[in-house]
Amino acid sequence: MTNVKMKNKKIKRNMSLFNIIFGVIVLFTNILWAFIFVNLNRFSNISKTIFAIINIVMLLILLTLNIVYILTVRTKRTVFFNTLVTMGVLLFSIGSYGTYAVLKVNKNLNKIVQKGDTSEKVETSFVIYDEKAEFKIETEEGLEGKTVGIVSGSTNGELAKTELTNKKINVSYREFNDNNELLLALFNSDVDAAALPSNYIGIFEVNDGYSDLLKNTKAISTFSSSVAVEATKTSDKDITKEPFTVLVLGVDEGRSDAVILASFNPISMKLTMTSIPRDSYVPIACYSGQSSDKLGHARVRSRQCTIDTVSKLMGVDIDYYFESNFKGIVEMVDALGGIVVNNPYEFVGQSSSTQRGHYTVWVPKGENAPLNGEQALAFARERHLYASGDFQRQANQQQVIKAILTKAMRTADLNKLLNVLDAAGDNVSTNLSVNQLIDLFNHVMKKANRYYDDSHLENVIQIEGSRVSGYNSGIWNESLQLTLSIIRLYEGSIKDNRAAILRNMQTDDTISTFKTYRWDANWVFVAPTVSNETYSEKIVPSEVPDTVLNFIGKGVDAIQSWASSRGITIHVNRVDCSTNGNCGNYGDNIIFEQSVRAGIKVSNVTEITVSVTGNTAATKATTGKFDVVVRYKYEDGSEAHVKYEGKTDENGSYHINSPEISGYTANPTIVNGTATANVDVTVIYKKNNSSPTPSATTCPAGKKLEGNQCVNDESTEIGCKANGKTWDNGNCLVKQSCPEGQKLEGNQCVNDLNTQKGCSLAGKHWYNNQCNDSPQKTPEEACKESGKHWYNNQCNDSPQKSQEQIDCESKGGTWNGACQLPPTPDNSGNQNGGTSGGENGGTSGEENNSQPTP
């Protein structure tokens, strides 16, 4: 009874301040919960029943809080006071976090979802070019009276006109169909300056042959403006009942690096993903006359241009788009805690840095290789490692998308999902509405609730991946004097992929039985291939004219023999290398310089001057070792392999085999010679552009039939060796030699930490014949750090001793301020002892008591 009275007793002290403070807390709690109440109803389509229950519960909780507050103020009961404090603090905390979460979700959804026309910042640069990088125009005023190139109807072109008009700079304009055509005109000096996107280098440096030319360009000015951007066309389909298509774009530096046309059927829950190579040479919808270009360049003009181009190419209406940049992929994967993929090769890939050539991301191999964000992006971008190049990259991109969907559907952590949404906010956009996204999510969750395997909800959606196949080809560019690499698509592959997409979009077809089946409990049905790798179609040959070869390092006879059959005159300039230090590391009568670079079309050349070495013996060292560095690169300039670093023998000779890379040919295959100075050589790997073999039914020994092509059969000795590999005990192995300091593990050269060279390559420290993480320490430093004592060039447990003590102990004596030697027999048979006393002092201690010798 006493306890009840204590609990219900009144609070007698003045509670005015308390009432004010908690009145404010209660007020703000009501506001926070009301905000959550209103904004959560935006997502009520997920489940109207559940949201109705949530709303009722929220109202009851707020009502209870307000009643308790009123009763506390009126009755001043302790029980109400304790209840109010507990409820107030708890509900205010929940309301604060709920408001934060709702604001975060709404903020990022509003960023992701495109709402009608928008404005965006567009940056434009006036770019000039000079072959020798001796730029004569430095400012916009220097364009007075010059010819400026612009792209017809482009935002950059219109901004350039406005910029020059406002500054009253008079120029003449020349219009082009696209930025690539404009840039080529600039390289060819057809215009004095070009109005290009400010990130033009990032857009075009991936094109073969452009890198060196871009180095000789300069942006004399960059300006920006906010312009209205027309909303991307959209559809008003009920995506929970009607099949729809989505164009998925991965954007890098303004161009589409990944292009995937997806279709989803909400009835069958089947998702198709059809990859289209970014280098596909196709008609671009927004170009004048729909002239052809690489598909990836369409995005530079606009997103709608890419959508229209793909729609016309595939013959399929595109309802929606989903676009992400590289940063979005990295951050979303990291927010999910990583993904798992199937990767057959370990490699070091390119990072997400805007500066190209940063190959710093290690990607592990394995059937379930765990990847973080940077590794996932590097995996999705890699193409040089694979013989199929860009086609394998498309498969990897689809694998990353599947892995992200899988991880997201398995995640029940609210904070993790909020982080994913936060990562998507600044890096992802779509024209699907919020209601459509919510309806689709709700639809998938309803299907998932009926699925039998809770741990693999991603299997609710049946995903079918395919790609539009084609073959590598090239187009000759007269102004650049080089062949541009493109991919020509098979019409048969376009047709087959279109049929697969339209088949998935149908909802009223009668279900038919499998054409292939077997009464076998162990039989697993394998869906037929959507598209073949090759088709029996007329192949358009690459436009590769007869071009000048690289004669550096070859004899004069080689170029004279080549030139005589082409009507080209060769002028020979013999150089005395004993007085000219620019002859390279060649012997006599070797070409070390040619006036016309390799790759120039022969029909444009009438004469070539070559510089030939002479009198090299006067500068050649008789003996000695020289450094040899061999760099391995692909045609686009990216690293193909870890560089070789070593030395020649005593006579200056060197011989290095270039590592083999599947699908590529090294030039040269062997780096050798006799050096007179340090050697630095670059080996270029060129992709094997073999045309598909016509349709075949049988193949010769050592080959097998794949599609319509006879390919080398690596399960046989003949086929294995034909691929340049080694046949070993029934296995086909890659032949590969590794540079000094590295060893072969699988098909990869890795640093050998058991050697000084390998240790140094790994960034570690070699001492005491071991590879160590920390820098080298002297034995004395190491001894002192271990708490011991250094003396007599040794590490000792006891403190330092004097040299006299050390000498004494070395003779077997005992030190006690003086050296006490043990008795030893002398020549007379007497026992000698006593102290040493120095050279002439001390006592002899002779037992015969004879006088010591002076």
Sequence and secondary structure as in RCSB ss.txt:
>XXXX:A:sequence
MTNVKMKNKKIKRNMSLFNIIFGVIVLFTNILWAFIFVNLNRFSNISKTIFAIINIVMLLILLTLNIVYILTVRT
KRTVFFNTLVTMGVLLFSIGSYGTYAVLKVNKNLNKIVQKGDTSEKVETSFVIYDEKAEFKIETEEGLEGKTVGI
VSGSTNGELAKTELTNKKINVSYREFNDNNELLLALFNSDVDAAALPSNYIGIFEVNDGYSDLLKNTKAISTFSS
SVAVEATKTSDKDITKEPFTVLVLGVDEGRSDAVILASFNPISMKLTMTSIPRDSYVPIACYSGQSSDKLGHARV
RSRQCTIDTVSKLMGVDIDYYFESNFKGIVEMVDALGGIVVNNPYEFVGQSSSTQRGHYTVWVPKGENAPLNGEQ
ALAFARERHLYASGDFQRQANQQQVIKAILTKAMRTADLNKLLNVLDAAGDNVSTNLSVNQLIDLFNHVMKKANR
YYDDSHLENVIQIEGSRVSGYNSGIWNESLQLTLSIIRLYEGSIKDNRAAILRNMQTDDTISTFKTYRWDANWVF
VAPTVSNETYSEKIVPSEVPDTVLNFIGKGVDAIQSWASSRGITIHVNRVDCSTNGNCGNYGDNIIFEQSVRAGI
KVSNVTEITVSVTGNTAATKATTGKFDVVVRYKYEDGSEAHVKYEGKTDENGSYHINSPEISGYTANPTIVNGTA
TANVDVTVIYKKNNSSPTPSATTCPAGKKLEGNQCVNDESTEIGCKANGKTWDNGNCLVKQSCPEGQKLEGNQCV
NDLNTQKGCSLAGKHWYNNQCNDSPQKTPEEACKESGKHWYNNQCNDSPQKSQEQIDCESKGGTWNGACQLPPTP
DNSGNQNGGTSGGENGGTSGEENNSQPTP
>XXXX:A:secstr
 HHHHHHH B  S  HHHHHHHHHHHHHHHHHHHHHHHHHGGGGGG HHHHHHHHHHHHHHHHHHHHHHHHHHHH
 BHHHHHHHHHHHHHHHHHHHHHHHHHHHHHHHHHHHB  SSEEEEEEEEEEEE TTS     SGGGGTT EEEE
ETT HHHHHHHHHHHHTT   EEEEESSHHHHHHHHHTTSSSEEEEETTHHHHHTTSTTHHHHHTTEEEEEEEEE
EEEE         TTTS EEEEEEEEETTEEEEEEEEEEETTTTEEEEEE  TTBEEE TTSGGG EEEGGGHHH
H HHHHHHHHHHHHT    EEEEEEHHHHHHHHHHTT EEEEES  EEEE S SSTT EEEEE  EEEEEE HHH
HHHHHH  TTSTTTHHHHHHHHHHHHHHHHHHHHH   HHHHHHHHHHHHTTEEESS HHHHHHHHHHHHHHHHT
 S GGGGGGGSEEEEEE  EEEEEEEETTTTEEEEEEEE HHHHHHHHHHHHHHH SS      SS  S TT   
    SS S  S          B    TTSBHHHHHHHHHTTT EEEEEEEETTT TTS S  TTBEEEESS TT 
BGGG SEEEEEEEE GGGT  SS   EEEEEEEETTS EEEEEEEEE  TTSEEEEE    TTEEEESSEEEEE 
SS EEEEEEEEE         S   TTEEEETTEEEE TTSHHHHHHTT EEETTEEE      TTEEEETTEEE
E TTSHHHHHHTT EEETTEEESS    HHHHHHHTT EEETTEEESS    HHHHHHHHTT EESSSEE   EE
 TTS EE SB  SSS S    TT      
